[in-house]
Amino acid sequence: MYPSSTPLAERMRPKSLSDYEGQEHLVGKNGALFQSIQSGFIPSMILWGPPGTGKTTLAKLLAGEKKRPFYELSAINAGVKEVRDIIQKAQNQGGLFTDKNPLLFIDEIHRFSKSQQDALLGAVEKGIITLIGATTENPSFEVINALLSRCQVFTLKPLTLDNLKSLLNRALKKDSFLQSQKIVLEDPEALIHFSSGDARKLLMLLELVIFSFEPEEKIIITNEKIKNTLQTNAVQFDKDGDFHYDVISAFIKSIRGSDPNAAVYWLARMLQAGEDVKFIARRMLIAASEDIGNANPNALVLAQTTFSSVQIIGLPEARILLSQCAIYLATSAKSNASYLAINKAQEQVENNPNLGVPLHLRNAPTALSKEMGHGLKYQYPHDHPNHFVEEGYLPEELEGTRFYEPGDNPKENTIRQWLKKLWGKKYGY
C-alpha cells in the first residue's frame, strides 16, 4: 500500500547542499556560488537550465542554509498583485541589503510579462528582496534588460550519468517505502535514457514502473520491464529532456537539410509535447538567418511575421502558421554565408582588437577633429555614377580581406557577380 500522496521526487528533495546532486561548477568548492554561500551574501540571480536539474531545490537550499525568509511564486498563476503583495511582506521584515533580506523564488520567470517583471525591478534594486528566478529559456530573450542587469545568470547543466545513478541508488536506500518493497534494480539504463537528464522525471518514472507490478509480485526492474511500461507514454516523456535537446535539434536539422516532411513531423512532436510556440518560432527565426540568409532574404521576413503572429493567435490555430513557415524554410535555397562571415570577422577582431579606423572614415563633428584629418578625402558614393566609388573601408592592415563568401545559389551568385563588377580584383570575387 502506498503510504503517502507525496511523490517520490518530493520525498527525495535534498535537505542540505551535501545531498544536492550535480552542479559542482556552481556549488562545489571551486564553484561560482560557493564563496557567496560561505559568506552569507546571496546575489539576485537567474538559474537557467533544463527541467529537473535542481533549480527549485537550489533556491530552497540557499534560503535554508542561511535561514533566510523564503517566498515562492510560479509565473504560471501569479500576477502583478501577487508580486506586489510579497514585496510588501518582505519590506515589512526589513533587512535591506543584508544577509537577512527575504529570498523571492519565481519559477518559470520567462513566462512573466514585462509589467510583472517591472514590478520586481524596484524591489531588487533597493534590496528589499533577493530575487532567484528559474527558467528553461535563454534569459537574454525572456527577461527584461533592466532586471537582467541586476542579476547574475548561473547556468545549470543536465545531470550526468553518474549523477542519475547516484540519485536512483539514494532513493532505493533512503526512502522508507521503497526500502520496504525489497526492490531489485537490475538495469537502470532505460530509466536513465527516458529521463533525459531530468532528476524529477527519473524518480517519477521509477515510481511508475514500481506500481506497474502486481501487489504480490516480486519487483525486479529490467530494461524490458521499463520499456514495456513506458512505451505507451513515449511522447509524454519526451516533453522536457528529449524535447529540448533532441527533437528541436532534429527539427532544425531537417529544415537545414531541405526536408519539409521531416520538419513538419518534428514540429508535430513538439506541439504534441506542449512546447511553447514562441520557442519554436524563435528557433525558426535563427534558422532563417543562419541556414538561409541572403539565398532568400524573404525567409527572415516570414519567420519574423510568424514569430509575431503566433503570439497573437495562440494554439491550436498557431500550428498552421508554424507549419507554413517550417515548410517554407525547408524548401528554400540555403546559405550559411552570413553565419560564416560574422564568425570570420569576430575571429579577426579577437586576434587584432585595436586596428585603427582610417582617417577618411572617422567622424568629424568639430573643427579640431577636421584639423586632425578626420573625414578628409572621404568620397560620398552618391556623388558618383551608379552611387559607387572605389574606396577603402577596412583598416589598412586588412585591406582586401574577404569575410563574406556568397553561397552557391541563384540569389547569391547574382550578388557575387555584382561585387565582382564593383570591386574588380580587390576582394577576389
C-alpha positions, 0 to 999 in steps of 0.5 A: 500500500502506498503510504503517502500522496507525496511523490517520490521526487518530493520525498527525495528533495535534498535537505542540505547542499551535501545531498544536492546532486550535480552542479559542482561548477556552481556549488562545489568548492571551486564553484561560482556560488560557493564563496557567496554561500560561505559568506552569507551574501546571496546575489539576485540571480537567474538559474537557467537550465533544463527541467529537473536539474535542481533549480527549485531545490537550489533556491530552497537550499540557499534560503535554508542554509542561511535561514533566510525568509523564503517566498515562492511564486510560479509565473504560471498563476501569479500576477502583478498583485501577487508580486506586489503583495510579497514585496510588501511582506518582505519590506515589512521584515526589513533587512535591506541589503543584508544577509537577512533580506527575504529570498523571492523564488519565481519559477518559470520567470520567462513566462512573466510579462514585462509589467510583472517583471517591472514590478520586481525591478524596484524591489531588487534594486533597493534590496528589499528582496533577493530575487532567484528566478528559474527558467528553461529559456535563454534569459537574454530573450525572456527577461527584461534588460533592466532586471537582467542587469541586476542579476547574475545568470548561473547556468545549470547543466543536465545531470550526468550519468553518474549523477542519475545513478547516484540519485536512483541508488539514494532513493532505493536506500533512503526512502522508507517505502521503497526500502520496504518493497525489497526492490531489485534494480537490475538495469537502470539504463532505460530509466536513465535514457527516458529521463533525459537528464531530468532528476524529477522525471527519473524518480517519477518514472521509477515510481511508475514502473514500481506500481506497474507490478502486481501487489504480490509480485516480486519487483525486479526492474529490467530494461524490458520491464521499463520499456514495456511500461513506458512505451505507451507514454513515449511522447509524454516523456519526451516533453522536457529532456528529449524535447529540448535537446533532441527533437528541436535539434532534429527539427532544425536539422531537417529544415537545414537539410531541405526536408519539409516532411521531416520538419513538419513531423518534428514540429508535430512532436513538439506541439504534441509535447506542449512546447511553447510556440514562441520557442519554436518560432524563435528557433525558426527565426535563427534558422532563417538567418543562419541556414538561409540568409541572403539565398532568400532574404524573404525567409527572415521576413516570414519567420519574423511575421510568424514569430509575431503572429503566433503570439497573437493567435495562440494554439491550436490555430498557431500550428498552421502558421508554424507549419507554413513557415517550417515548410517554407524554410525547408524548401528554400535555397540555403546559405550559411554565408552570413553565419560564416562571415560574422564568425570570420570577422569576430575571429579577426577582431579577437586576434587584432582588437585595436586596428585603427579606423582610417582617417577618411572614415572617422567622424568629424563633428568639430573643427579640431577633429577636421584639423586632425584629418578626420573625414578628409578625402572621404568620397560620398558614393552618391556623388558618383555614377551608379552611387559607387566609388572605389574606396577603402573601408577596412583598416589598412592592415586588412585591406582586401580581406574577404569575410563574406563568401556568397553561397552557391545559389541563384540569389547569391551568385547574382550578388557575387557577380555584382561585387565582382563588377564593383570591386574588380580584383580587390576582394577576389570575387 
